[in-house]
Amino acid sequence: MDWDQVILAATGLLLAGLIKGATGLGYSTCALPFLAAAIGLKSAIATVPIPAMAANIGLLFGAGHIRETLKRFRVFYAATIPGIFCGTTLLVWVNQSFATRVLGVITILYVTYVIIRPNLHLPSSWEMKLQFPLGLLNGFLTGLTGSQIMPLLPYMFALKLDPDRFVQAVNIAVVTASLTLILALIYGGLMTWQLAIASAIGVLPALVGVFLGNQIRSRMPSATFRTVVLLTLLGIGFALLININTLFSAAAG
């Protein structure tokens, strides 16, 4: 990697941490476009899990409700594990550009729906029934694209969780997914020692960003928090939809 690539990758990791700390979501998805522009998508997917896991671990104790959240969403978390292994088996041959753009379209459509229908609500009787299929799908998309937000966020939004419980539920899901993704990438031969070292180095800018973002989140009213989350998710969707790799490469050049 030359210095332009290093700066681009470090910027992505720092900004992703800032957004993660402020909104509780989107670390991997925000960092991936920058990393993909610097080192390619497959290498980016192998590089992002360790910083993502570190960023979420840094928020676990700040948000609280760990035991309560683990008990409530245990089926969802468990279902992501086989889903990730299925997704990574396709990673070596599926057109990642197409898959990522499809995910971007889904994300944009979801945010648009929430903006139009702000009273989105999931009946309590469906909360447990949907955990296994949605967890499995979330894991599959994580293994295939590296992004961990869909359908995790729509599901958590529909439950009308308060900000701290929302952040905690997403944190545990991402920590579980990141750890599983690392194991799946090693098993599939996609995680090399070089990428593992680069991923470990990326923890520093990630944690700096999370610290700054967490300070912002602690001063936000609930309504503002929800707006920031939706706008962040909308931006992520557009970033996934356009040819972000070409865009950043052209800017770096």
C-alpha positions as CSV (number, residue, x, y, z in Angstrom):
1,M,0.0,0.0,0.0
2,D,1.2,3.5,-0.8
3,W,0.5,6.5,1.4
4,D,-2.6,7.5,-0.5
5,Q,-4.1,4.1,0.1
6,V,-3.1,4.2,3.8
7,I,-4.6,7.6,4.3
8,L,-7.8,6.6,2.6
9,A,-8.2,3.4,4.6
10,A,-7.4,5.2,7.9
11,T,-9.9,7.9,7.1
12,G,-12.6,5.4,6.5
13,L,-11.9,3.6,9.8
14,L,-11.9,6.8,11.8
15,L,-15.1,8.2,10.2
16,A,-16.8,4.8,10.6
17,G,-15.9,4.9,14.3
18,L,-17.3,8.4,14.7
19,I,-20.6,7.4,13.1
20,K,-20.7,4.2,15.2
21,G,-20.2,6.0,18.4
22,A,-22.8,8.7,17.6
23,T,-25.5,6.5,16.2
24,G,-24.8,3.0,17.3
25,L,-24.7,1.5,13.8
26,G,-23.0,1.1,10.5
27,Y,-19.3,0.7,11.4
28,S,-18.5,-2.0,8.8
29,T,-20.8,-0.5,6.2
30,C,-19.3,2.9,6.5
31,A,-15.7,1.7,6.5
32,L,-16.1,-0.8,3.6
33,P,-16.3,1.8,0.7
34,F,-13.0,3.4,1.8
35,L,-11.2,0.1,2.4
36,A,-12.5,-1.3,-0.9
37,A,-11.2,1.7,-2.7
38,A,-7.8,1.3,-1.1
39,I,-7.3,-2.5,-1.2
40,G,-10.2,-4.1,-3.1
41,L,-13.5,-5.4,-1.8
42,K,-12.5,-9.0,-0.8
43,S,-9.5,-7.7,1.2
44,A,-11.7,-5.0,2.7
45,I,-14.2,-7.6,4.0
46,A,-11.3,-9.5,5.6
47,T,-9.8,-6.3,7.1
48,V,-12.9,-4.7,8.7
49,P,-14.1,-7.3,11.3
50,I,-11.4,-6.7,14.0
51,P,-11.9,-2.9,14.0
52,A,-15.6,-3.4,13.9
53,M,-15.6,-5.8,16.8
54,A,-13.3,-3.4,18.8
55,A,-15.6,-0.5,18.0
56,N,-18.6,-2.4,19.3
57,I,-16.9,-3.8,22.4
58,G,-16.0,-0.2,23.3
59,L,-19.7,0.6,23.4
60,L,-21.0,-2.5,25.2
61,F,-20.5,-1.2,28.7
62,G,-21.5,2.3,28.0
63,A,-24.9,1.4,26.8
64,G,-25.7,-1.1,29.6
65,H,-28.4,-3.8,29.6
66,I,-26.0,-6.5,28.4
67,R,-27.7,-9.5,30.1
68,E,-31.2,-8.4,29.3
69,T,-30.3,-7.9,25.6
70,L,-28.5,-11.2,25.3
71,K,-31.5,-13.0,26.7
72,R,-34.1,-11.2,24.6
73,F,-32.3,-11.6,21.2
74,R,-30.4,-14.8,21.8
75,V,-32.1,-16.6,18.9
76,F,-31.3,-13.8,16.4
77,Y,-27.6,-13.8,17.5
78,A,-27.3,-17.6,17.2
79,A,-28.9,-17.7,13.8
80,T,-26.4,-15.2,12.3
81,I,-23.6,-17.8,12.7
82,P,-24.6,-20.4,10.1
83,G,-25.8,-17.6,7.9
84,I,-22.3,-16.0,7.8
85,F,-20.7,-19.3,6.9
86,C,-23.2,-19.7,4.0
87,G,-22.5,-16.2,2.8
88,T,-18.7,-16.5,2.9
89,T,-18.9,-19.7,0.8
90,L,-20.3,-17.5,-2.0
91,L,-17.9,-14.7,-1.5
92,V,-15.2,-16.1,-3.8
93,W,-17.3,-16.2,-6.9
94,V,-20.4,-14.0,-6.6
95,N,-20.3,-10.6,-8.3
96,Q,-19.7,-8.4,-5.2
97,S,-20.4,-5.2,-7.0
98,F,-23.9,-6.4,-7.9
99,A,-24.6,-7.8,-4.4
100,T,-23.5,-4.6,-2.7
101,R,-25.6,-2.5,-4.9
102,V,-28.7,-4.7,-4.2
103,L,-28.0,-4.2,-0.5
104,G,-27.8,-0.4,-1.1
105,V,-31.2,-0.4,-2.9
106,I,-32.8,-2.4,0.0
107,T,-31.3,0.1,2.5
108,I,-32.6,3.1,0.7
109,L,-36.0,1.6,0.3
110,Y,-36.1,0.8,4.0
111,V,-35.2,4.4,5.1
112,T,-37.7,5.8,2.7
113,Y,-40.4,3.7,4.1
114,V,-39.6,4.6,7.7
115,I,-39.6,8.3,6.8
116,I,-43.0,8.0,5.1
117,R,-44.4,5.7,7.8
118,P,-42.8,6.8,11.1
119,N,-45.1,4.6,13.2
120,L,-43.5,1.4,12.0
121,H,-44.2,-1.2,14.7
122,L,-43.7,-4.9,15.1
123,P,-46.3,-6.7,17.3
124,S,-44.7,-8.4,20.3
125,S,-46.1,-11.7,19.1
126,W,-43.9,-11.5,16.1
127,E,-40.7,-10.5,17.8
128,M,-39.5,-14.0,18.7
129,K,-41.0,-15.6,15.5
130,L,-38.8,-13.5,13.2
131,Q,-35.6,-13.8,15.1
132,F,-34.4,-17.0,13.5
133,P,-35.1,-16.2,9.8
134,L,-34.0,-12.6,10.1
135,G,-30.8,-13.6,12.0
136,L,-30.0,-16.2,9.4
137,L,-30.6,-13.6,6.5
138,N,-28.5,-11.0,8.4
139,G,-25.7,-13.5,8.7
140,F,-25.9,-14.5,5.1
141,L,-25.7,-10.8,3.9
142,T,-22.8,-10.2,6.3
143,G,-20.8,-13.1,4.9
144,L,-21.5,-12.1,1.3
145,T,-21.1,-8.3,1.5
146,G,-19.3,-7.5,4.8
147,S,-22.2,-5.2,5.8
148,Q,-24.0,-6.1,9.0
149,I,-27.0,-3.7,9.0
150,M,-29.7,-5.4,7.1
151,P,-32.2,-6.7,8.2
152,L,-30.8,-6.1,11.7
153,L,-31.7,-2.4,11.8
154,P,-35.3,-2.6,10.4
155,Y,-36.0,-5.3,12.9
156,M,-34.6,-3.4,15.9
157,F,-36.3,-0.1,14.7
158,A,-39.6,-1.9,14.6
159,L,-39.3,-2.9,18.2
160,K,-39.3,0.8,19.3
161,L,-36.3,0.3,21.6
162,D,-34.9,3.2,23.5
163,P,-31.6,4.6,22.3
164,D,-29.4,2.7,24.8
165,R,-31.2,-0.6,24.3
166,F,-31.1,-0.1,20.5
167,V,-27.4,0.5,20.6
168,Q,-26.7,-2.5,22.8
169,A,-28.8,-4.8,20.7
170,V,-27.0,-3.7,17.6
171,N,-23.6,-3.9,19.3
172,I,-24.0,-7.5,20.4
173,A,-25.2,-8.5,17.0
174,V,-22.1,-6.9,15.3
175,V,-19.7,-8.3,17.8
176,T,-21.1,-11.8,17.2
177,A,-21.1,-11.3,13.5
178,S,-17.6,-9.9,13.4
179,L,-16.1,-12.8,15.4
180,T,-17.9,-15.3,13.3
181,L,-16.9,-13.6,10.1
182,I,-13.2,-13.7,11.1
183,L,-13.5,-17.5,11.7
184,A,-15.4,-18.0,8.4
185,L,-12.8,-16.0,6.5
186,I,-10.0,-18.0,8.0
187,Y,-11.8,-21.2,7.3
188,G,-12.3,-20.1,3.7
189,G,-8.7,-19.0,3.2
190,L,-9.6,-15.4,2.7
191,M,-8.0,-14.0,5.9
192,T,-4.2,-13.9,5.4
193,W,-1.7,-12.9,8.0
194,Q,-1.1,-9.6,6.2
195,L,-4.7,-8.8,6.3
196,A,-5.0,-9.8,9.9
197,I,-2.2,-7.5,10.9
198,A,-3.7,-4.6,8.9
199,S,-7.1,-5.3,10.6
200,A,-5.5,-5.2,14.0
201,I,-3.7,-1.9,13.2
202,G,-7.1,-0.5,12.2
203,V,-8.4,-0.8,15.8
204,L,-6.7,2.4,16.8
205,P,-8.5,4.8,14.4
206,A,-11.7,2.9,15.0
207,L,-11.6,3.4,18.8
208,V,-10.6,7.1,18.5
209,G,-13.7,7.6,16.3
210,V,-16.0,5.7,18.6
211,F,-14.8,7.8,21.6
212,L,-15.6,11.0,19.8
213,G,-18.9,9.7,18.5
214,N,-19.9,8.5,21.9
215,Q,-19.5,11.9,23.4
216,I,-21.9,13.3,20.7
217,R,-24.5,10.5,21.3
218,S,-24.6,11.1,25.1
219,R,-25.8,14.7,24.4
220,M,-28.5,13.9,21.9
221,P,-32.3,13.9,22.6
222,S,-34.1,10.7,21.5
223,A,-35.8,12.4,18.5
224,T,-32.5,13.7,17.3
225,F,-30.9,10.3,17.7
226,R,-33.5,8.7,15.6
227,T,-33.1,11.3,12.8
228,V,-29.3,10.9,12.8
229,V,-29.6,7.2,12.6
230,L,-32.0,7.4,9.6
231,L,-29.9,10.0,7.7
232,T,-26.8,7.9,8.4
233,L,-28.5,4.8,7.0
234,L,-29.7,6.7,4.0
235,G,-26.1,7.9,3.2
236,I,-24.8,4.3,3.6
237,G,-27.5,3.1,1.2
238,F,-26.4,5.6,-1.5
239,A,-22.7,4.8,-0.9
240,L,-23.5,1.2,-1.5
241,L,-25.6,1.9,-4.6
242,I,-23.1,4.0,-6.6
243,N,-19.8,2.8,-7.9
244,I,-18.1,4.0,-4.7
245,N,-14.8,2.2,-5.5
246,T,-14.3,4.1,-8.7
247,L,-15.3,7.3,-7.2
248,F,-12.8,7.2,-4.3
249,S,-10.1,5.8,-6.6
250,A,-10.6,8.8,-8.9
251,A,-10.5,11.2,-6.0
252,A,-7.3,9.6,-4.6
253,G,-5.7,9.8,-8.1
